[in-house]
Amino acid sequence: MRHLLTLNDISSRELSQVLTLSTRIKAEVKKGIRRPRLAAKTLAMIFEKQSLRTRVSFEAGMVQLGGHAMFLGAEAGFGKRESMSDFSRVLSSMVDCIAIRAMRHATAVALAQYSRCPVINALTDESHPCQALADMLTIKERFGKLQGLKLAYVGDSNNVTASLVQASAKLGLEIAIASPKGYCFGETQLAALVGDSPANGFLLEQTTDPGLAVQGAHAVYTDVWVSMGQEKEEAKRKKAFAAYQVNSKLMKAARKDAIFLHCLPARRGLEVSDEVMDSPQSAIIEQAENRMHAQKGLLVWLLGTA
């Protein structure tokens, strides 16, 4: 039994296997082929945060694979109405897999500690591995490969960025991160994200200059400046990130065939302009759809039904 709480829970080879499986399953669906790989399997989804893409992609994905998904909101009472150990052991005795979207990463870790079935991190404050899977799938579809490509991330060094660093290290991408001072990763944190043996082709650069970060980039990525739970910092963050908007001028500094990525939801006019969001370079809709396909590959891989 395996859990996926961060991408460092799987090897480079295993991550490539998941992406290959996701690509195969997606191709089958586009041809109208629906193989019931997860027939009679049940996924429980525990959400402490609002969601559109995560909930729909998991539910729709399970249906396409012949399985079933059940939604449990925060009212399920884990860690409150009963202990996390009791909650996790009971729930995992009834389902085949659990996806959790939690306020704190420690909650997902505690759930996995007592679970009898695989636990997937569907988003925490420290990591967003399912999003990074979809991102890598999207980039690979556009360019035919991943190793040796350059990904530029402009904005807050957050949970999404952390998972992008882990994915890049395992798959051999160059990643350049542009964040204001005070909003970038520390050296110790970066070392933990990268791990001991990054793949060939991996390079990492941190800078405060967005223009420098996007030079030669195949993909330019951004995220909201104010994430859920950071609302009290909104005025401060808007001021700090004012020069970090991804707009047409910044995109021109990247490769001509560069794509734009955003994990969504986006705050148009802040971290990204309308002209970029709606441009031919924007891959945000394919990226969002790929959440479903990437997670299908992950579910099939975790449950051993490939």
N, C-alpha and C positions, 0 to 999 in steps of 0.2 A: 504493500500500500504506500502511495506517495501523496504528498501535499504539494500545492504550489502557492506559497505565501509571498515569495519573491522569485525572480528569475534565477537567482543563485541556488535555488532548490533543484535545478536541473542542469545537466552538463551542456556544453556546446553541441555535442552530437545529438542529444535528446531534443534540444530546442530546434535544431534543423529537422529532426524527424517530425515534430509537431507541425512545423510550417509546411513540410512536404505533404503530410496527411491532410492538413487544412486545404491546401491547394487541390488535392485530389477530390476531396469531398465537395468543394465548391464547384469544381468542373462538372461533377456528376449532377449536382442540383441544377446547374445551368442547362444541362441536357435533359432535364426532366426525370432524372434517375434519383429515387429516394430509397436508399438502403437502410433498413431498420437496425442499424448497428447497436442502438441502445434500447431495443424493444424490452418492455417491462422494467426499464430502469427509471428511477425517480431521483430528481435533483431538488433539494430543498434550498431556497434562496432566503437568506436573512439580510434584511436591509435596514440600516440605521439612517441612511441618507437618501435623499430624493434621487430618482433615476429615470431616464428614458431609454438610452441606448443599452445600458447594462441589463436591465430587467427584460426588455423586449428581445434582445439578442440571445439571452440564455433561454427564455421561454420558447421563442420561435425555433431556436436551434435544437432544443430537445424534441419538439414536435416533429421537425424534419428528420430526426434520427430515430423516430418511433418510440421515444420515451415520454416522460411526463415531468413537468416542473411545478412546484408549489411555492407560493410566495408567503413568507413570514416577515411581517414588519417588526418594528421594535417592540410592539405590544406582546410578542411571544414571551417576553420577560426573561430572556437569558441574562444571567448574572444579577438579577434583581428579585424576581419572584421565586427563583430557585438558583442554586449554585451553578456556576458554569460547568463544573464537572458532571453534575447530574443532568443538566440540560443537554450537553454534548453527547454523553453516553446514551441517553434515551433517544435523541433525534437520530444519531448515527446508526442505531440499531434498526431503524425503520426505513431509511433511505440509502441510496447507493453513492450519493455525492452531495456535498454541501458547498454552496457559494455564499460568501459573506461580504457585505459592503458595510464597513465599520468606521466609526469615527476615529478610533485608535487602533494602531497596528497590534498592540498588545492583546486586544480582544480576539483578533483572528488567530494569534499564536495560542492563546488559552483554549480556544475552541478546538484547534487542531491537536492540542496536547492530549485531549481526552477522547477524540473522535475515533470511531471504528471504521470510518470510511474516508476517502479523500476529501480534503478541504481546499477550496480555491479562493484566493484573495480576489474579490471583485472590486476592490478599491479600499485602501486605508490611507491614513495620513502620511505613511512612509513609502508606499509602493502601489503601483498600478500595473501588474504584470500582464493582465489580459489586454489592456490598451496597447502596450508595447508589442505584443504578439500581432495585433491587428496592424499596427504601424509598419512592422517589418514585412508583413504579408503585402501591404499596399506598395511599399517601396520596391519590393522584389517583382511585383507584377508590372510595374512601370519600367524598370530598368533591366529585368531579366536576371539580376544577381543582387547580392548584398555586399559581399566582401570587396573592400577597396573603395566603396562609395562614401561620400561625405554627407553627413546629416548635421544641419545647423539648428540649434535650439536657441530662441531669443525670448527671454523673460525670466520668470521666477524659477529658481532651481528647487523644484518641488517633488512630489511623489511620482508624477509622470516623468519628469526628467531623470529621476533616479532609476526608473525601470528602463528608460532609453539608454542610459549609460551601461547598465547590465547587459541589455540586448546587444548593444554595439560591441562590447568587450567579447561576448561569446560568438558573435557572427562576423567579426573582423571589419567593422565600419570605422570610419573616422568620425568623431563627433566633436563639434565646437559649440560651446555653451557661452552665450553672452548674457550676463546678469549684472545689475548694479551692485556696487559694494554693499555688503551686508545681506545680500540675497543669493549668494553663490555657495557652493559646497566647500567645506573645509577639507584639508588634505587627508585627514584621517577618515572622514566619511567617504571621500572618493576612493581611497585605497580599499575600503571594505566593499564598495559597490563593484569595483573592477575585478577583485579577486587576485589569485596568485598567477594564473596562466591565461591571459587574454589571447584570443585568436590572432593569427597573422593578419596584418592589415589594420589592426586596431590602433587608433591614435586618439588622444584626448587633449583638448585645449579649453581653458577657461579664460574669458576676457570680459572687459566691461564695454567693448566696442562691437555693436551689432554688425556694422559694416564689415569689420574684419572677420567676424564669425561666419558670415554667409558667403564669403568669397569662394568660388569654386564648388559651392554646395549643390548636391543633387536634390536635396529636400530641405525646405525651410519650415520649421515647426515653431508654434507658439501655443500658449495656454493662457487662461485668465490670470489677471494680476491679483485678484482677490478670490481665493477659493472659499468653499463652504467652511464656516467656522472662523473666518478671518474678517468678518464684516466690520468689526470695530477698528480695523487697520485701513479701511478703504481709502480715506483721504490721504493718509501717509503713503500708501502704496501707489496711488495714482500719481502722486508727485514724483516718487522715486523712479517709476517706470515710464514717465512721460516720453522719453527719448527712445523707447524700445518697441514702438509700434511697428508691426510688419505691414508695410505699404508698398505701392508699386515702385517707389524709388529704392527701397531696400531690396526688393526682389530682383531688380535689375543688376544688383551686385553679385547675385548668384549666377549659376549656369543658365543659359537660354532655355534649356529643357527642364529646369528645376520645377519641382512640384511644391505646392503649399499644403501643409498638414496642420490640423487643429483637432484636439481630442473632443471638443464640444462639451457643453454649450459654450458659445462664443459671445463676447460682449463687443459687438460691432462698433467701430469708432474708437475703441480703446486699444486693446492689444493687437487688433487687426482692422484694416480698413475694408469697407464694402467692396471696393474695386478688386482687392486681392481675394476676398472670400468668394466672389462671383466670377472670377477670371477663369480662363481656360486652364491656367496652371493649378487651380484649386482641385485637390483630390479629396476634399472633406467628406463627400457623400460616399464614395467608394471606401474610404477609410472607416466610416461609421458602419457601413454594411459588413465590412471585414471583421468587425467585432464578433458578429455571429459566426462567420466561417472559421475564424481563428479559434474561437471557443469550442466549436464543434470538434475541431481537430484535437484540442486539448482534452475534452471530455472523453473522446474515444480512446485517446492515448492513455489517460489515467485509469480508465476502467477496463483496459486490456481487451477491447473488442475490435481492434483494427482489422 
